[in-house]
Amino acid sequence: MIRIICFLFFNNYTKSESDAFYNEIAVPESRKIAWVSLLKPSAKVDFKKAHNPLLFIGGENDTTFPAAFTKKIAGSYKDSNSRVDFKSFAGRSHFIAGEKGWEEIAEYTLNWILNL
């Protein structure tokens, strides 16, 4: 199980680095939580409805939610008067906001918010 989690979240790191991240930040939880939320969503999204601005970010090396999948989700929002943006970050994994160089993602996000 540890190897799967390390592959899904910390795949941009060596085995020893990903093991250290796992030991430092991984939190035990029921596998049911993830599967239930994916297979039986509790909320329905009206993709045609007006909404607040949304920024979707993706990592080029994300093995959990590939950037192409995140971009597809962003593209599902159809209200032409609502803002939806997508940004893919080269070389990033699912651990996008925690890995080396996280400041780039934080700076991009802050600038996006400030320019609304």
PyMOL commands that set and color helices and strands:
alter all, ss='L'
color gray80, all
select helices_A, chain A and resi 2-9+15-25+31-39+67-75+102-114
alter helices_A, ss='H'
color red, helices_A
select strands_A, chain A and resi 54-59+84-89
alter strands_A, ss='S'
color yellow, strands_A
deselect
rebuild
show_as cartoon
